[in-house]
Amino acid sequence: MAYPIRNQEGLYFITCTVVEWADVFTRPIYKDIIVESLRYCQQSKGLELFAYCLMSNHLHLIARAADDHKLSNIMRDFKKYTAKRIFENLHANPQESRRFWLEWLFKNAANFNQRNTNIRRFA
């Protein structure tokens, strides 16, 4: 994380970006994954969301964690879940015209991410 969350109860302006700023959120299916996951985090994980703006290749949030929750944990889970779901939907959709390019882009980026465990690394 480029800027760690030091005050877990603080209010933050957060930006989450897609690998290489790829325009993933131009398709409704991928936008829906983000919105549904934000709702879940609000209802079940203690996310207090004041505003969000979903752009074609990134997401802005103004958020904090409710009492007894950690914003860094919420964001970790949100990003992990949405990345996995988007990749699964991308891979399963033969109608996606950018499928092979986006899969290549994500897999290539995974080679350089030590925390990656979901996308198989390749040489």
C-alpha angles and dihedrals in degrees: 000000000000094000114025120217103246100172106051092193095047129110112248141189102220130188122195116191134198117240109278088358090279114180098244100144094065088093120074094224092062093043089052091054090056095046094045091049092050089052091049091050089051094049100038112017105043099255113159104200117192098173142345137188119197112202128183093270108013145031130227121202136182102201150137137187123259119240115299093017130101119226092209090057092048092050092045091053093043094051094043093049097044094046091052094046094046092049091048092050092045092051094046096049111086089180092064104109092199095045100114094041093049092045089051091047094050095043092048091052090048089062089066098043113088091194094057113117104151107057112063112244118234134193 
